[in-house]
Amino acid sequence: MSMIEKLIEERKLPELLKFADGRQVTAENWEERRQEILEILSLEEYGYAPPAPKETKVVSEDAKMPYSDFAGKAVSKTLTFTVETDCGEFTFPATEIVPISDKPRRTFVLINFRPEVPDRYYPTEELIDTGCAVIQLYYNDIAFDGRDDFKGGIAPMFDRKKYTWGKIRMWAWAASRVMDYLQTADYCDKEHVAVVGHSRLGKTALVCAAFDTRFAMACVNNSGCSGDSITRGKKGERIRQITHNFPFWFCDNYQNYIDKEEEMPFEQHWLVAAVAPRKVALGSALEDEWADPESSYLSACAASPAWELNGKAGFVHPDRMPEVGDYFAEGDIKYHLRGGKHFLSRKDWAYYAEALKSI
Ligand code: GCU
């Protein structure tokens, strides 16, 4: 047994490639298993979301930005979207920065903490230079990131008895509405759209791509607890703390596993695997102990069989734990460990842009 296999075995993870009824998962029934995983994660962790609306309408476009058009290298626009909900219309904005080119652009959907462009998590000019377009939504425009009894934003637009979604799923759902629009956007290379987010929004990006197969890749930065990090044996943040500080990110059932991680009928590497056979790029930072880089890395290792099953490479990595500067990009799961703290840095973006251009 390899060193990594041993470390994974010590975490006593629930089986990824076995159905709840004990059947073995094969390449042929992987999609059925993927649906089962998504069902369990909806029931136990993130809650159920309403189905996609019939239409996501662009109701206004504002081509005027308080910034220049980045030395004439890109066109920027703020769009307003409207969707029909069970309680009338819900409207939210998003800002796109599209490099000037006559070819379709690979596109990032960035779920961000602030609406401004540029932003400290959005190095705009560097990204324009990669040739990729970015469309950014601001998470508080969808649902307020705080205790509001689900009274604001999209939350009260649906019956909570029917749809138990926490805010992570609400933000992810909104990123899917941006994807609805991208299906109609001339500039967008529809086969190469990635969803990207940092920390709580890294969790969101991963959830979004797991549920929405139109995304070719999820770029998941420092997502940690309830994101890409395996919960069993995890250091730093645990279910007790996350559900105490941010109960509204999840459905109520998640609280059943406070200090009972070993009883969870699921694990976070299942969420990573639910993106298979598409791509995932995971990013950790050495000093981000709260997120626990080791548990993210082992999660990538443990998720790999979902790709291997489909005859794909999965996660290609050496038989050791990662070191600062490592970037394992060969397989379908990409992973990097950079030095420094919890942040979505230019360095992380450089890896994600390289990954999006390589797929
Ligand atoms: C808190 C939280 C983390 C989260 C982070 C963030 O630290 O405990 O789970 O990832 O905030 O979103 O920045």
Residues whose N, C-alpha, C, O or C-beta is under 5 A from the ligand:
A	BS01	GCU	H198 S199 R200 N222 S223 C225 E237
